């Protein structure tokens, strides 16, 4: 049984079907977990596809991310990400 304290990389998402819901979201990254390839913007958690190389992403960075929803109500998978500059945390 794996140690639950070790972050697990999510399984790679399959290519979206023709009816897959697409998304684009922009904002400041509240949390970035590189081992799990998971980030949070506000209340939304996003999973970064394993095929996407990420350099310089950190909490406070501004991004524009787009991708698709795995299934209705399931994980949002980021397949494109544009990184802005880190911003100072708000009050």
MIKOL-613439 format. One line per field, with one value per residue (C-alpha): z, y, x; residue number from 0. Coordinates in nm, 3 decimals. Layout:
N
z: c(Z;...)
y: c(Y;...)
x: c(X;...)
n: c(NUM;...)
This chain:
91
z: c(0.000;-0.097;0.164;0.156;0.246;-0.089;-0.359;-0.650;-1.008;-1.155;-1.442;-1.780;-1.922;-2.246;-2.543;-2.509;-2.707;-2.942;-2.664;-2.401;-2.221;-2.286;-2.043;-2.020;-1.682;-1.588;-1.247;-0.969;-0.858;-0.493;-0.467;-0.693;-0.611;-0.873;-0.765;-0.795;-1.094;-0.928;-0.900;-0.746;-0.858;-0.610;-0.546;-0.870;-0.866;-1.196;-1.296;-1.533;-1.807;-1.774;-2.132;-2.046;-1.933;-1.652;-1.558;-1.312;-1.190;-0.823;-0.589;-0.675;-1.047;-1.286;-1.555;-1.834;-1.852;-2.093;-2.143;-2.103;-1.837;-1.814;-1.764;-1.654;-1.304;-1.308;-1.309;-1.522;-1.721;-1.828;-2.172;-2.241;-1.990;-2.029;-1.734;-1.628;-1.351;-0.979;-0.791;-0.429;-0.209;-0.137;0.206)
y: c(0.000;0.337;0.597;0.847;1.134;1.102;1.310;1.097;1.223;1.189;0.949;1.109;1.234;1.094;1.322;1.508;1.381;1.605;1.697;1.769;2.096;2.338;2.608;2.909;3.064;3.354;3.466;3.451;3.108;3.053;2.717;2.508;2.148;2.044;1.678;1.632;1.874;2.048;2.420;2.630;2.962;3.082;2.792;2.610;2.324;2.241;1.942;2.015;1.752;1.552;1.644;2.016;2.143;2.398;2.632;2.921;2.860;2.949;3.075;3.438;3.395;3.518;3.271;3.204;2.833;2.643;2.282;2.050;1.887;1.511;1.420;1.621;1.740;1.584;1.724;2.023;1.931;2.216;2.158;2.514;2.761;3.114;3.237;3.602;3.744;3.672;3.930;4.030;3.865;4.083;4.217)
x: c(0.000;0.150;0.236;-0.054;0.180;0.358;0.187;0.075;0.085;-0.264;-0.316;-0.272;-0.595;-0.721;-0.776;-1.103;-1.399;-1.597;-1.841;-1.574;-1.625;-1.340;-1.228;-1.001;-0.926;-0.702;-0.588;-0.333;-0.213;-0.300;-0.122;0.104;0.194;0.452;0.476;0.099;0.086;-0.206;-0.270;-0.543;-0.687;-0.946;-1.185;-1.092;-0.841;-0.673;-0.456;-0.166;-0.124;0.199;0.286;0.300;0.642;0.621;0.907;0.887;0.533;0.481;0.211;0.145;0.216;-0.048;-0.151;-0.392;-0.473;-0.692;-0.785;-1.079;-1.292;-1.226;-1.592;-1.893;-1.811;-1.463;-1.107;-1.015;-0.702;-0.471;-0.321;-0.200;-0.059;0.076;0.276;0.289;0.504;0.461;0.262;0.280;0.016;-0.285;-0.379)
n: c(0;1;2;3;4;5;6;7;8;9;10;11;12;13;14;15;16;17;18;19;20;21;22;23;24;25;26;27;28;29;30;31;32;33;34;35;36;37;38;39;40;41;42;43;44;45;46;47;48;49;50;51;52;53;54;55;56;57;58;59;60;61;62;63;64;65;66;67;68;69;70;71;72;73;74;75;76;77;78;79;80;81;82;83;84;85;86;87;88;89;90)
